[in-house]
Amino acid sequence: MSNTTYQLPPVVYDYLLMHSLREAPILKQLRDETAQLPQKAMQIAPEQGQFMAMLVRLLGARKALEVGVFTGYSSLAVALALPNGGQLIACDNNELWTATAQRYWALAGVADRVELRLAPALETLDRLIAEGQTGSFDFAFIDADKESYLNYYERCMALVRPGGLIAIDNVLWDGQVADPNNNEPDTQAIRAFNQFLTADDRIDISMVPIGDGLTLAHKRG
């Protein structure tokens, strides 16, 4: 996990932020508050949030899905990029962390765009499919427990429309995926997931070395 872009030298990373990042004050405020938590590395990097917001705008997305909210930085970045009337369904099962997220959605004036579903994410995704929402989402972001990545991905593939985009976080896993001596369950799960996506002919794929590694899966029509 990393809240900065993987392996950039500090001086280069500072340059990147100085000459690219246009972080809304409310996002910076949330990032600073989250930095006080022991789990602060679970938050995405600010440049990744900005990148995802750009993708949402380029897609013309009106309906988005997030699996794994934490304190809400990624959901806030996406919600701010959605147009009026846009909707983000945010899936998480941690009331404490998502309470922070809800507070910032309200402070940013986008609470009406975000629907938090507090439950195990697979249950929420299956419920969305059962509700007839298959093929209705433009964008999905997966950033939750790694051993369930493939299950989350398959549900998102059902829920995202042809031409839509699924973004998956932590695919480089601080470089551990490339270490043959690391056989921790999360590392093995991400390796297997990455290998699966490499061969998945339902998508166009790009693994982008931003944050802790972000795979973009474009669902073919």
N, C-alpha and C positions, 0 to 999 in steps of 0.2 A: 504494500500500500504506500502511496506517496501523494502529498499535496503540492508537489512541484513536479516539473517535467524531468523525467528519469535521466540521470547521469549528465546533465548539462553542467559545465563548470559554473560556480557561483557568479563569476563576473559576466559570463555569457547569459546566464539566466536573468541576472539583473538588467542587462541590456535588452533582452527580449521583453521583459515587463515594461521597461521604460519607454520602449519604442513601439509597443503593440497594445498593451492592456488598456482598455477603456472600461474600467470596473465601476459600475454604479455605486454610489456611496452606501446604499443599503446592503449591497453584496459585500462590500468591504467590512461593514459593521458586523455582518453575520460571520464572515471569515475570521475576524478578530476575536469574536466571542467563542467560536468553535476552537480556536487555537489554545484556549485555556483548558480544554478537555484532555484527559489522558488518551482518548481515542482520536485525537485531532488528525492523524494521518489518514483516517477514513474519508476525509473530505477531498473532493476533487480539486485539482489545481485551478487557479482563477483563469489562466489562459485556456484551459480545457472548457470551462464554463462558457467563456466567450466564443470559443470555436463551436460548441454545441448550439449556442444561441444563433450563430450565423447559419448553421445547417438548417435549423428550424425555419428561419426566415427564407432561405433559398428554396426550401421545399414548399413554401407557402402553407406550412402546417397549421391546421386548426384544431387537431385532436392529437394529443400526445399521451404517452404512458411511461411511467417510471417504476422500476422494480428496485427498491432500496432507497430510502429517503435520507436517513441519518438526520442531520440538523437542517437540511433543506437547501443547501447552496445550489445544487444542480437543478432541483425543481424550481427554485426561484429564478435562476438564469433562464430556464426554458419558459416559465410562465411569463416573464417580462418580454420574451420574444414573440409570444403568441399574440394574435390580433384580438381586438375586443370581440367577445363571444367565443373565444377559443377555450379549450378545456384540456386540463392535464389530470389524469387519474394517477395518483401517487400511492404505491403499495408499500406498506411496512407493518411491522408488528411491535414496534417499540414506542410506547406512549411517551416516555420521557424525552427522547431525542426529537420525536415528531412534534412535541409541544413547542419546542424552539422553532421548528420549521413553520408551524401554523402562526406563531407570533410574527415572524418575519414576512410571511405571505400577507398578513393583514397590514403590517407597517408599510409594505411596498404597494398596497392597493390592488393586489392581484388575488386575494383570497377567493373571489368569486370565480376565478379561472381554475382553481385547484380543488379536486375532490380527494381527500385522504381516505383510503380504505385500510383500516387497522385490522389485519388478519394475516395469517400465513399467505405469502404472495401467490403460491400455486393455487390456493383456494380462490383467491380473488381473480386470478387470470382465468381459471376454469369457469368461474361464475360469469365473467364477462363474455366468454364464448357461449355459455348457456343462454345468456341474455340476448344473443343474436348480434353481438358487436364484432363478429369476425369480419376482417377486411375493412374496418372503419377507421383505423388509426393511421396517421401519417408518419409518426416518429415514436420510437421506443428507446429507452435507456435502461440497461441492465447493470446494476452495481450492488449486488447482494451476496449471499453465501455462495461460495465458489463451487461447492459440490453439486449445487442445483442449477448451475449455469445452463446446461443443455436442456433441462426441463423448462426453464424460463424462456430460453431461446425458441424452442418449438412452439410454446404458447404464443409468444410474440410474433412468430412467423404466421400463425393463424390470424392474429388480430390486426397485423399491419397490412395495409393495402398493397397491391402490386405497384411498384414505383416508390414505395415508402422505404424508410431507413430504420435499421436497428443499430444502436451504438452499444458496445459492450466494454466495460471498464476493466482495468487491472490485468490485461492479457499478457503483459510482460512480467508482472508479479515481482517487481524490483530485481529483475534479471534471473530470478530463481528458476524460471521455466527452462532456462538454457543450461542449468547446472545438473549434470547427470547424477551427482551425488545427493541431490535433494529429492527425497521421495515422500515429503509430507503430503497428507491427503489433499490439501488445497492446491498445492503445486501440481500434483498428478492430475487433479480434476481440470485445472486450467490447461495443462498440456493436452489432455485428451480432447477438451473442447476446441482448442486452437486447431488440432489436427482434423477434427470433424469439419470445422468451417472451411478449412483449406480445400476439402474435397466436395463441399456442398454446391452442386450446380444449380441450385435454386436462387443463388445470390451472386452479385458482384461484390468483391471483398477488397478491403484495404486495411492493413494494420498500421496505425499511425503512432509514431513514437512521441505522443504528447501525454503529459501526466505520467501515469503508471502503465501506459500502453492502452490505446483505444482502437478496437476493431470496428470498422463500419461495414455493415452488411446491407447492401441495397437489394431489395426484393425484386426479382425480375418479374416482368408482366407475363 
